[in-house]
Amino acid sequence: MKIDKVSGAHVPQSTLQNAKKPAELSQPTKISEPAMNANTAALEKAQSDMASLPDIDMEKVAQVRAALARGELDLDSKALSQAMMQFHTGHE
């Protein structure tokens, strides 16, 4: 039996073209201009505040290192490895 790629391979598109869109997707939500400006201003302020912060709080890092050295903190390596895997892969 010979399989011909042309014959029988046509799938009618009419069912896809006539499909109705959900109501929430067809009509975008409009945001008023003053609300948008307020949101933009708040975001810009938050971004500038965050830009002034250091990327790493070295004082906190030093405190945690000292607590680990003194034996005040226990490190659960299994929990840490699971958290790292979940963060980097999206699942355990």
MDTraj code that builds the backbone (N, CA, C; nanometers):
import mdtraj as md
import numpy as np

residues = "MET LYS ILE ASP LYS VAL SER GLY ALA HIS VAL PRO GLN SER THR LEU GLN ASN ALA LYS LYS PRO ALA GLU LEU SER GLN PRO THR LYS ILE SER GLU PRO ALA MET ASN ALA ASN THR ALA ALA LEU GLU LYS ALA GLN SER ASP MET ALA SER LEU PRO ASP ILE ASP MET GLU LYS VAL ALA GLN VAL ARG ALA ALA LEU ALA ARG GLY GLU LEU ASP LEU ASP SER LYS ALA LEU SER GLN ALA MET MET GLN PHE HIS THR GLY HIS GLU".split()
xyz = np.array([
    [0.0841, -0.1175, 0.0000],
    [0.0000, 0.0000, 0.0000],
    [0.0882, 0.1233, 0.0000],
    [0.0589, 0.2158, -0.0848],
    [0.1348, 0.3395, -0.0959],
    [0.0614, 0.4499, -0.0209],
    [0.1363, 0.5234, 0.0616],
    [0.0780, 0.6354, 0.1348],
    [0.1147, 0.7624, 0.0614],
    [0.0138, 0.8328, 0.0188],
    [0.0335, 0.9569, -0.0551],
    [0.0170, 1.0736, 0.0428],
    [0.1169, 1.1587, 0.0539],
    [0.1119, 1.2704, 0.1481],
    [0.0045, 1.3709, 0.1137],
    [-0.0314, 1.3813, -0.0113],
    [-0.1275, 1.4815, -0.0533],
    [-0.2704, 1.4370, -0.0282],
    [-0.3028, 1.3166, -0.0672],
    [-0.4417, 1.2733, -0.0538],
    [-0.4743, 1.2385, 0.0905],
    [-0.5852, 1.2901, 0.1370],
    [-0.6317, 1.2587, 0.2721],
    [-0.5613, 1.3365, 0.3809],
    [-0.4672, 1.4218, 0.3471],
    [-0.3935, 1.4945, 0.4489],
    [-0.4546, 1.6297, 0.4798],
    [-0.5531, 1.6686, 0.4032],
    [-0.6132, 1.8006, 0.4235],
    [-0.7089, 1.7983, 0.5419],
    [-0.6872, 1.8905, 0.6343],
    [-0.7768, 1.9051, 0.7486],
    [-0.8510, 2.0362, 0.7299],
    [-0.9837, 2.0313, 0.7244],
    [-1.0579, 2.1559, 0.7032],
    [-1.0343, 2.2544, 0.8168],
    [-1.0107, 2.3793, 0.7812],
    [-0.9839, 2.4841, 0.8787],
    [-1.1106, 2.5539, 0.9265],
    [-1.2236, 2.5218, 0.8677],
    [-1.3469, 2.5932, 0.8999],
    [-1.3842, 2.5805, 1.0470],
    [-1.3558, 2.4670, 1.1096],
    [-1.3920, 2.4510, 1.2504],
    [-1.3052, 2.5389, 1.3393],
    [-1.1818, 2.5599, 1.3010],
    [-1.0941, 2.6451, 1.3803],
    [-1.1285, 2.7923, 1.3596],
    [-1.1608, 2.8301, 1.2392],
    [-1.1904, 2.9697, 1.2105],
    [-1.3234, 3.0128, 1.2696],
    [-1.4173, 2.9213, 1.2811],
    [-1.5500, 2.9550, 1.3314],
    [-1.5614, 2.9407, 1.4831],
    [-1.4557, 2.8977, 1.5472],
    [-1.4605, 2.8797, 1.6928],
    [-1.4780, 3.0150, 1.7595],
    [-1.5624, 3.0186, 1.8610],
    [-1.5879, 3.1443, 1.9323],
    [-1.4802, 3.1662, 2.0375],
    [-1.4409, 3.2913, 2.0548],
    [-1.3421, 3.3284, 2.1550],
    [-1.4136, 3.3523, 2.2872],
    [-1.3481, 3.3210, 2.3990],
    [-1.4082, 3.3527, 2.5289],
    [-1.4293, 3.5032, 2.5429],
    [-1.5310, 3.5418, 2.6149],
    [-1.5674, 3.6834, 2.6287],
    [-1.4556, 3.7661, 2.6892],
    [-1.3850, 3.7105, 2.7893],
    [-1.2818, 3.7899, 2.8552],
    [-1.1605, 3.8136, 2.7667],
    [-1.1388, 3.7293, 2.6662],
    [-1.0255, 3.7496, 2.5782],
    [-1.0580, 3.8457, 2.4641],
    [-1.1819, 3.8533, 2.4264],
    [-1.2171, 3.9367, 2.3129],
    [-1.2284, 4.0846, 2.3488],
    [-1.2547, 4.1176, 2.4748],
    [-1.2683, 4.2564, 2.5152],
    [-1.1653, 4.2888, 2.6239],
    [-1.0583, 4.3626, 2.5880],
    [-0.9565, 4.3954, 2.6877],
    [-1.0118, 4.4902, 2.7943],
    [-0.9613, 4.4757, 2.9157],
    [-1.0016, 4.5626, 3.0252],
    [-0.9319, 4.6970, 3.0097],
    [-1.0089, 4.8036, 3.0179],
    [-0.9513, 4.9373, 3.0047],
    [-0.9227, 4.9939, 3.1426],
    [-0.8054, 5.0561, 3.1553],
    [-0.7637, 5.1183, 3.2804],
    [-0.7678, 5.2693, 3.2590],
    [-0.8242, 5.3402, 3.3543],
    [-0.8332, 5.4849, 3.3394],
    [-0.6941, 5.5472, 3.3413],
    [-0.6812, 5.6591, 3.2755],
    [-0.5523, 5.7289, 3.2648],
    [-0.4957, 5.7690, 3.4014],
    [-0.5746, 5.8274, 3.4945],
    [-0.5187, 5.8626, 3.6252],
    [-0.4697, 5.7396, 3.7039],
    [-0.5434, 5.6292, 3.6941],
    [-0.5006, 5.5077, 3.7648],
    [-0.3700, 5.4557, 3.7074],
    [-0.3559, 5.4618, 3.5745],
    [-0.2334, 5.4155, 3.5114],
    [-0.1156, 5.5034, 3.5525],
    [-0.1374, 5.6352, 3.5564],
    [-0.0312, 5.7270, 3.5965],
    [0.0097, 5.7043, 3.7416],
    [-0.0879, 5.6763, 3.8288],
    [-0.0571, 5.6500, 3.9695],
    [0.0237, 5.5216, 3.9828],
    [-0.0144, 5.4184, 3.9065],
    [0.0595, 5.2921, 3.9101],
    [0.2005, 5.3105, 3.8571],
    [0.2145, 5.3861, 3.7509],
    [0.3464, 5.4111, 3.6929],
    [0.4354, 5.4858, 3.7913],
    [0.3804, 5.5866, 3.8572],
    [0.4581, 5.6627, 3.9547],
    [0.5001, 5.5743, 4.0717],
    [0.4095, 5.4895, 4.1190],
    [0.4422, 5.4002, 4.2309],
    [0.5509, 5.3005, 4.1912],
    [0.5423, 5.2484, 4.0686],
    [0.6448, 5.1544, 4.0213],
    [0.7805, 5.2220, 4.0068],
    [0.7814, 5.3433, 3.9545],
    [0.9074, 5.4150, 3.9380],
    [0.9720, 5.4450, 4.0727],
    [0.8907, 5.4819, 4.1725],
    [0.9440, 5.5079, 4.3065],
    [1.0002, 5.3799, 4.3673],
    [0.9277, 5.2708, 4.3531],
    [0.9746, 5.1421, 4.4077],
    [1.1044, 5.0992, 4.3407],
    [1.1136, 5.1187, 4.2096],
    [1.2357, 5.0819, 4.1388],
    [1.3541, 5.1665, 4.1830],
    [1.3318, 5.2956, 4.2048],
    [1.4424, 5.3806, 4.2487],
    [1.4836, 5.3462, 4.3917],
    [1.3856, 5.3125, 4.4772],
    [1.4185, 5.2704, 4.6136],
    [1.4993, 5.1411, 4.6121],
    [1.4591, 5.0475, 4.5273],
    [1.5307, 4.9199, 4.5191],
    [1.6709, 4.9373, 4.4624],
    [1.6867, 5.0305, 4.3698],
    [1.8182, 5.0537, 4.3093],
    [1.9182, 5.1052, 4.4119],
    [1.8686, 5.1732, 4.5153],
    [1.9597, 5.2268, 4.6165],
    [2.0031, 5.1209, 4.7180],
    [1.9350, 5.0065, 4.7204],
    [1.9699, 4.8995, 4.8135],
    [2.0844, 4.8158, 4.7579],
    [2.1703, 4.7636, 4.8452],
    [2.2769, 4.6754, 4.7972],
    [2.2178, 4.5416, 4.7533],
    [2.2865, 4.4753, 4.6596],
    [2.2393, 4.3458, 4.6117],
    [2.2465, 4.2398, 4.7217],
    [2.3490, 4.2478, 4.8044],
    [2.3700, 4.1501, 4.9119],
    [2.3936, 4.2248, 5.0421],
    [2.3219, 4.1853, 5.1462],
    [2.3399, 4.2446, 5.2788],
    [2.4570, 4.1712, 5.3456],
    [2.5769, 4.2260, 5.3295],
    [2.6978, 4.1594, 5.3787],
    [2.6994, 4.1481, 5.5304],
    [2.6355, 4.2415, 5.6016],
    [2.6287, 4.2323, 5.7472],
    [2.5483, 4.1087, 5.7875],
    [2.4373, 4.0848, 5.7190],
    [2.3544, 3.9674, 5.7477],
    [2.4299, 3.8394, 5.7141],
    [2.5043, 3.8387, 5.6044],
    [2.5846, 3.7228, 5.5663],
    [2.6867, 3.6924, 5.6756],
    [2.7512, 3.7954, 5.7272],
    [2.8507, 3.7764, 5.8335],
    [2.7855, 3.7210, 5.9604],
    [2.6665, 3.7688, 5.9936],
    [2.5955, 3.7180, 6.1119],
    [2.5605, 3.5709, 6.0973],
    [2.5140, 3.5325, 5.9804],
    [2.4772, 3.3920, 5.9576],
    [2.6018, 3.3042, 5.9595],
    [2.7099, 3.3489, 5.8979],
    [2.8347, 3.2710, 5.8998],
    [2.8841, 3.2511, 6.0434],
    [2.8793, 3.3574, 6.1240],
    [2.9239, 3.3472, 6.2625],
    [2.8349, 3.2522, 6.3408],
    [2.7039, 3.2582, 6.3200],
    [2.6116, 3.1688, 6.3901],
    [2.6361, 3.0242, 6.3495],
    [2.6627, 2.9995, 6.2220],
    [2.6953, 2.8636, 6.1774],
    [2.8250, 2.8152, 6.2412],
    [2.9256, 2.9028, 6.2477],
    [3.0543, 2.8661, 6.3064],
    [3.0415, 2.8348, 6.4551],
    [2.9536, 2.9072, 6.5237],
    [2.9333, 2.8839, 6.6669],
    [2.8422, 2.7644, 6.6935],
    [2.7822, 2.7100, 6.5885],
    [2.6928, 2.5959, 6.6055],
    [2.5523, 2.6349, 6.6468],
    [2.5180, 2.7605, 6.6320],
    [2.3854, 2.8077, 6.6707],
    [2.2795, 2.7777, 6.5652],
    [2.3221, 2.7553, 6.4414],
    [2.2300, 2.7234, 6.3331],
    [2.2628, 2.5851, 6.2793],
    [2.1591, 2.5080, 6.2581],
    [2.1784, 2.3780, 6.1944],
    [2.1474, 2.3934, 6.0464],
    [2.2259, 2.3283, 5.9648],
    [2.2052, 2.3336, 5.8213],
    [2.1465, 2.2007, 5.7775],
    [2.0228, 2.2030, 5.7317],
    [1.9565, 2.0843, 5.6809],
    [1.9890, 2.0749, 5.5320],
    [2.0926, 1.9980, 5.4986],
    [2.1388, 1.9919, 5.3602],
    [2.0348, 1.9304, 5.2675],
    [1.9534, 1.8374, 5.3187],
    [1.8491, 1.7772, 5.2356],
    [1.7434, 1.8823, 5.1991],
    [1.6989, 1.9590, 5.2973],
    [1.5996, 2.0641, 5.2713],
    [1.6572, 2.1700, 5.1783],
    [1.7841, 2.2045, 5.1980],
    [1.8484, 2.3030, 5.1124],
    [1.8568, 2.2533, 4.9688],
    [1.8976, 2.1281, 4.9501],
    [1.9096, 2.0746, 4.8140],
    [1.7730, 2.0646, 4.7467],
    [1.6696, 2.0273, 4.8217],
    [1.5348, 2.0213, 4.7640],
    [1.4871, 2.1604, 4.7235],
    [1.5138, 2.2600, 4.8068],
    [1.4739, 2.3969, 4.7749],
    [1.5477, 2.4474, 4.6513],
    [1.6739, 2.4138, 4.6390],
    [1.7521, 2.4553, 4.5211],
    [1.6996, 2.3888, 4.3942],
    [1.6692, 2.2602, 4.4031],
    [1.6153, 2.1892, 4.2867],
    [1.4796, 2.2449, 4.2464],
    [1.3956, 2.2729, 4.3428],
    [1.2641, 2.3277, 4.3134],
    [1.2762, 2.4661, 4.2509],
    [1.3679, 2.5467, 4.3018],
    [1.3875, 2.6813, 4.2479],
    [1.4371, 2.6779, 4.1049],
    [1.5353, 2.5906, 4.0767],
    [1.5990, 2.5894, 3.9447],
    [1.5246, 2.5067, 3.8402],
    [1.4434, 2.4107, 3.8840],
    [1.3748, 2.3264, 3.7865],
    [1.2234, 2.3447, 3.7869],
    [1.1701, 2.4054, 3.8905],
    [1.0258, 2.4241, 3.8999],
    [0.9548, 2.3067, 3.9636],
    [1.0281, 2.2018, 3.9985],
    [0.9691, 2.0871, 4.0670],
    [1.0773, 2.0167, 4.1475],
    [1.0360, 1.9256, 4.2328],
    [1.1332, 1.8547, 4.3191],
    [1.1976, 1.7398, 4.2478],
])
top = md.Topology()
chain = top.add_chain()
for i, resn in enumerate(residues, 1):
    res = top.add_residue(resn, chain, resSeq=i)
    for name in ("N", "CA", "C"):
        top.add_atom(name, md.element.get_by_symbol(name[0]), res)
traj = md.Trajectory(xyz[None], top)
